[in-house]
Amino acid sequence: MKIALSQLNYHIGNFSDNKRKIIREIQKAEKAGADLVVFAELAISGYPPRDFLEFEDFVKKCNAAIDEIANHCTKTAAIIGTPVFNPNSKGKPLYNAAAFLWEGKVQKHFFKTLLPNYDIFDEYRYFEPNRQFEVLTFKGFKIAVNICEDLWNVTENPLYTINPMDEVIGMNPDFIINIAASPFNYHQIDIRTDVLRRNATKYHLPLFYVNHVGAQTELLFDGGSLVMGSNGEILDEMAYFEEDFRVYHFNDILQGKVIRGVTNHRTVIAMIHDALVMGIQNYFKKLGFGKAILGLSGGIDSAVTAVLAAKALGNKNVYNVLLPSRFSSDHSITDAQNLAENVAMPYDIIEIEKPFRAFEDTLKPFFRDLPFDVTEENLQARIRGVLLMALSNKFGYILLNTSNKSEAAVGYGTLYGDMNGGLSVLGDVYKTRVFELAHYINRESEIIPENIITKPPSAELRPGQKDTDSLPDYESLDEILYQYIERRQGPKEIIEMGFDEKLVRRILKMVNTNEYKRYQTPPILRVSSKAFGMGRRMPIVAKYLS
């Protein structure tokens, strides 16, 4: 038997395009002589469809698309992820299903058993878990067909009380097919590979795994579909961050024949770079936009954001606006200009002194002669935000937010000012990692001017201002934030790691008291295991550590 794996970039709710892509791949598989072609979890709807699943019309459109696709499955069968209605009167209204299409119709559905309900996942909100187990018999083979999380209950601390493969292994399957929607984070590839290897070796079965690729708002899918031998060795690994299609002879897989083996040799920072570029590109394309705007300050965050956007959209489609104030240093302006010229991006300079003076004059009678403070600093950031949004509205650009995760964590940003934007590019990248990204961008030649990388970070909202006036050094800050946010360590555990108690308590308080700011930020491209946004749900009016 020949099995094809199709790794595609789907668009949520774009049934015509998703259907077109799937039919094209079925025809490609048929031409290659494949008996079966496999697609990802919830492929027809795109993942995650979220509350679209509460609309009967949406699910009916999924079903209609599957029925139409089935008409093309006469010589080559297909397995496709789709939501289907639960015919029972009790339980959730839907199943997360893998539809088996053959001989021009839907022959069978296999339902997902383990429904993740943690971090960015919310599947039990919509789906009823499977409770009946069977294998797919096709062309003389028995196939264990399951969906994503159904293979994940093999760790030392299992999250569920049942393991779906344990239920079907007694039916003597010949191999496993797992269709998935496994989002990227920079730890996920290793974790995912370990989970798949545990299954292959535990059940002594070859494993075919198909993942999504592409970005769905903040969620980034890296692809990396693979075929694994029964000994846990990766026999072939598909492309990362791009669509791919491969056909395999099952006898080769059964014999453990290495085809290409492991192909992804990217470093962590290279993967973060590629994921962010893909995230920007997909966000714009799927929304129907082509051009971005951002405030280019001469600092490292806006510099890295601009270069990533230029890589994603094309350098001519990234409009940089320099917005100097009376406190801006000359080198910040020239650094920003040099960057824009290095990348051949369009830019303009708009001085904010006139609107700033107008605000000062307007507010002076009401400020009661109180001294210059953070209010005036925030005014400058908000003036910049107004100007950038005006240009965004006038020309149909999307404003890119340039704040990093360190700043977002401790509230070092101005609502309705530098926290504006339609998309946050670096909001899940700590400041120390932003420097790593800059060095990675400059790995072959100087794209980001060296002075941008080496000068002390500063918001330049008052004379001589440095980030370290308000924040601890970024190395300490980022490590404490990582322990608290990603690893969910409390103050006692972090202090026991050797960090100063006052510093730890101060930082954790800053994180929790600034939740209200993060609640109002744009979508943040997710590259870590715990990003601000849909995967981290914290109350605003809370007392814990605040």
SULCOR-V445926 format. One record per pair of residues at least 6 apart in sequence whose ideal C-beta (glycine too) atoms are under 8 Angstrom apart, sorted by the first residue. I is the first residue (numbers start at 1). GAP is how many residues later the second one is. Records with the same first field share a line. If there is no record, write none. Layout:
I->GAP, GAP
This chain:
1->34, 35, 138, 139, 140, 248, 249
2->30, 31, 32, 33, 34, 245, 246, 247, 248
3->31, 32, 33, 34, 35, 205, 244, 245, 247
4->21, 24, 25, 28, 30, 32, 33, 34, 72, 241, 242, 243, 244
5->32, 33, 203, 205, 220, 222, 233, 239, 240, 241, 243
6->16, 19, 23, 31, 32, 33, 204, 239
7->33, 203, 204, 205, 206, 216, 218, 231, 232, 236, 237, 238
8->13, 14, 17, 31, 32, 35, 204, 205, 206, 235
9->203, 204, 205, 212, 234, 273
10->8, 11, 30, 33, 35, 36, 37, 202, 204
11->6, 7, 35, 275
12->33, 34, 35, 36, 37, 40, 204
13->32, 33, 36, 39, 45
14->32, 272
15->29, 46, 47, 49, 50
18->25, 26, 27, 28, 47
19->25, 46, 49, 50
22->17, 21, 22, 47, 56, 58
23->46, 49
25->12, 14, 220
26->11, 43, 46, 47, 50, 52
27->45
28->217
29->7, 8, 47, 49, 216, 218
30->45, 46
32->215
33->214
34->42, 213
35->41, 42, 103, 104
36->40, 41, 42, 43, 102, 103
37->39, 40, 41, 42
38->40, 41, 139, 141, 170, 172
39->39, 40, 41, 42, 140, 171
40->7, 41, 139, 140, 141, 170, 171, 172
41->6, 40, 55, 57, 71, 106, 107, 138, 139, 140, 171
42->6, 7, 39, 40, 41, 54, 139
43->37, 38, 39, 136, 169
44->18, 21, 22, 25, 36, 37, 38
45->7, 8, 13, 17, 37, 38
46->170
47->34, 134, 165, 169, 174
48->72, 73, 74, 133, 168, 171
49->9, 34
50->72
52->6
53->6, 30, 41, 73
54->72
59->24, 25, 26, 35
62->20, 21, 22
63->19, 21, 22
65->17
66->14, 16, 33, 35, 40
67->38, 39
69->9, 11, 32
70->8, 31, 34, 35, 36
71->33
73->28, 29, 30, 31
74->29, 30
77->23, 24, 25, 61
78->22, 23, 24
79->19, 20, 21, 22, 66, 98, 100
80->18, 19, 21
81->15, 16, 17, 18, 66, 98, 100
82->15, 16, 17
83->11, 12, 13, 14, 43, 44
84->10, 11, 13, 15, 25
85->8, 9, 10
86->6, 7, 8, 9, 42
88->40
91->37
92->32, 34, 35, 36
93->33, 35
94->32, 33, 34
95->14, 16, 17, 32, 33, 35
96->15, 16, 19, 27, 30, 31, 51
97->12, 13, 14, 15, 50
98->11, 12, 13, 14, 47, 48, 49, 81
99->7, 9, 10
100->6, 7, 8, 9, 10, 36, 38, 45
101->6
102->36
108->28
110->20, 24, 26, 35, 36, 37
111->17, 18, 19, 21, 36
112->11, 15, 17, 18, 34, 35, 36, 37, 38
113->16, 17, 18, 20, 33, 37, 49, 51
114->15, 35, 36, 38, 39, 45, 46, 48, 50
115->8, 9, 12, 14, 34
116->7, 8, 32, 33, 36
117->6, 7, 8
118->41
119->410, 411, 416, 417
120->63, 99, 406, 414, 415
121->28
123->26
130->34
133->31, 34, 35, 38
134->34, 37
135->7, 8, 9, 10, 33, 36, 38
136->6, 7, 8, 9
137->6
141->33, 34, 109
142->29, 30, 31, 32
143->30, 31, 32, 33, 34
144->21, 24, 25, 27, 29, 31, 32, 33, 61
145->32, 34
146->18, 19, 30, 31, 32
147->31, 32, 33
148->30, 31, 32, 33, 34
150->14, 15, 28
151->13, 14, 25, 27, 44, 45, 48
152->7, 43
153->6, 7, 9, 10, 11
154->9, 41, 44, 45, 48
155->40, 43
165->11, 34, 37, 38
169->34
173->32
174->31, 32
175->30, 31, 32, 33, 75, 78, 79
176->23, 24, 27, 29, 30, 31, 32
177->30, 31, 33
178->18, 29, 30, 31, 32
179->31
180->29, 30, 31, 32
181->30, 31, 40
182->6, 10, 29, 30, 39
183->36, 37, 38, 343
184->36, 37, 38, 87, 91, 342, 343
185->341, 342, 343, 344, 346
186->82, 85, 86, 341, 342
187->342
188->34, 341
189->33, 35, 75, 82
192->32
193->33, 41
196->11, 13, 30, 32
197->31, 35
198->34
199->6, 8
200->6, 7, 28, 29, 30, 31, 32
201->29, 30, 31
204->26
205->25
206->21, 22, 23, 24, 44, 47, 48
207->20, 21
208->19, 40, 45
209->16, 17, 18, 19
210->15
211->10, 11, 12, 13, 14
212->9, 11
213->8, 9, 10, 26, 27, 28, 29, 30, 31
214->6, 7, 29, 64, 68
215->6, 63, 64, 66, 67, 68, 71, 310
216->66, 70
217->66, 306
218->61, 305, 306, 307, 308, 313, 315, 316
219->307
220->55, 58, 59, 305, 306, 307
222->18, 19, 49, 53
223->15, 16, 17, 18, 19, 20, 21
224->13, 14, 15, 16, 40
225->12, 13, 19
226->8, 9, 10, 11, 12
227->7, 8, 9, 21, 26, 32
228->6, 7
229->6, 24, 27
230->24, 26
231->25
233->23, 25, 28
234->27, 28
235->17, 18, 21, 22, 23, 24, 26
236->10, 12, 22, 23, 24, 25
237->23, 24, 25, 26, 27
238->6, 8, 25
239->24
240->24, 26, 31, 34
241->33, 34, 36, 37
248->11
252->7
266->8
269->164, 167, 168, 171
270->170
272->157, 161, 165, 255
273->35, 164, 167, 168
275->250, 252
276->32, 149, 150, 153, 249, 251
277->31, 34, 35
278->34
279->33, 146, 246
280->12, 28, 29, 32, 33, 120, 143, 145, 245
281->31, 32
283->115, 140, 240, 242
284->6, 8, 28, 29, 114
287->111
289->107, 108, 109
290->23, 27
291->22, 26, 27, 28, 104, 105, 106, 107
292->17, 21, 25, 26, 27, 105, 106, 107, 108
293->25, 26, 27, 28, 95, 98, 99, 102, 104, 105, 106, 107
294->8, 11, 12, 15, 24, 25, 26, 27, 94, 105, 106, 108
295->7, 25, 26, 27, 28, 89, 93, 107, 123
296->6, 7, 10, 24, 25, 26, 40, 43, 44, 51
297->25, 26, 35, 39, 105, 163
298->24, 30, 31, 33, 34, 35, 36, 37, 38, 154
299->33, 153, 158, 159
300->134, 135, 138, 148, 152, 153, 157
301->101, 102, 103, 106, 125, 130, 133
302->34, 100
303->32, 33, 36, 135, 145, 146, 149
304->122, 130, 133, 134, 137, 144
305->95, 97, 120, 121
306->12, 14, 33, 34, 37, 39
307->32, 36, 134, 140, 141
308->117, 129
309->9, 91, 116
310->7, 8, 33, 35
315->28, 29, 30
316->28, 29, 30
318->25, 27, 28
319->26, 27, 28, 29, 72, 76, 78
320->16, 20, 25, 26, 27, 28
321->26, 27, 28, 29, 66, 67, 70
322->11, 14, 15, 25, 26, 27, 28
323->26, 27, 28, 29, 60, 61, 64, 65
324->8, 9, 25, 27, 28
325->26, 27, 28, 31, 55, 135, 136
326->27, 30
327->53, 133, 134, 135, 136, 138
328->132
329->131
331->120, 124
332->128
333->16
335->114, 116, 117, 120
336->11
337->10
338->111
339->108, 109, 110, 113
340->6, 7
342->104, 105, 106, 107
343->104
350->37
352->28, 31, 32, 35
355->28, 31, 32
356->23, 24, 27
359->20, 24
360->16, 19
367->8
372->90
376->85, 86
377->37, 82, 84, 85
378->36, 39
380->37, 81
381->32, 33, 36, 37, 78, 80
382->32, 34, 35
383->34
384->33, 34
385->29, 31, 32, 33, 34, 35
388->11, 32
389->10, 31
391->6
392->6, 7, 30
398->23, 24, 25
399->21, 22, 23
400->21, 22, 23, 24, 25
401->17, 18, 19, 20, 21, 22, 23, 24, 26, 120, 121
402->16, 19, 23, 24
403->10, 15, 16, 21, 23, 24, 118
404->22, 23, 25, 26, 27, 30
405->21, 22, 23, 24, 25, 26, 76, 123, 126, 127
406->6, 24, 25, 26, 65, 68, 71, 72, 75
407->6, 24
408->16, 19, 109, 110, 113, 116, 124
409->72, 76, 101, 102, 105, 123
410->61, 67, 71, 97, 100, 101, 104
411->99, 102, 103, 106
412->55, 58, 59
413->6, 104
415->102, 105
419->98, 101, 102
420->102
421->100, 101
422->100
423->99, 100, 102
424->97, 98, 99, 100, 101
425->100
426->8
427->94, 95, 97, 98, 104, 105
428->96, 97, 98, 99, 100, 103, 104
429->8, 98
430->44, 48, 51, 52
431->26, 43, 46, 47
432->42, 43, 46
433->45
435->18
438->10, 14, 15
439->14
441->6, 7
442->6, 8, 11
456->10, 11, 12
457->9, 10, 17
458->7, 8, 9
459->6, 8
467->7
471->6
472->31, 35
476->23, 27
477->30
479->20
480->14, 19, 23, 24, 27, 28
481->26, 30
483->6, 10, 11, 14
484->6, 10, 23, 24, 27
485->26, 45, 51
486->42, 43, 44
488->42
491->10, 13, 14, 17, 54
494->10, 14
495->6, 9
505->40
508->37
509->36, 37
511->34
512->26, 30, 32, 33, 34
513->33
515->23, 24, 25, 27
516->24
518->14
519->21
521->11
523->10
524->7, 8, 9
526->7, 9
530->6
